[in-house]
């Protein structure tokens, strides 16, 4: 199992770099060429979401991206350190309109990722969240020996 790890400051301008690196590693891992655009888009969405969560919570730690090459699959994990409470938890007095807009944007981002990736897992808790996206790989074609 080979893993490439990226950490970048939670700034939107670094998302493009994460997308490019993810696509390059996915190609090398054997992800179908026809799926690489989906990989780029999904990683961009997950990284943009993590950057937004860090910025809105005032978190200065980097966004984490792990590109994991396994025997028959390629996975990308995008992690953030933005704490989330349990679903349904509300601050006393209810949530503000800004918090509602952020939650709606967050749900939209997750919907986009789910539309692009068949195998996606999202976890979140008081220490941050993780999006794990997985694609099948095809082994390199054997070159016939003359």
ABEGO torsion letter per residue (X at the ends): XBBBBBBBBBBAAAAAAAAAAAAAAAAAAGBBAAAAAAAAAAAAAAAAAAAAAAAAAGBABBBBBBBBBBAABBBBBBBBABBBBBBGBBBBGEBBAAAAAAAAAAAAAAAAAAAABABBBBBBBAAEBBBBBBBBBBBBBBBBBX
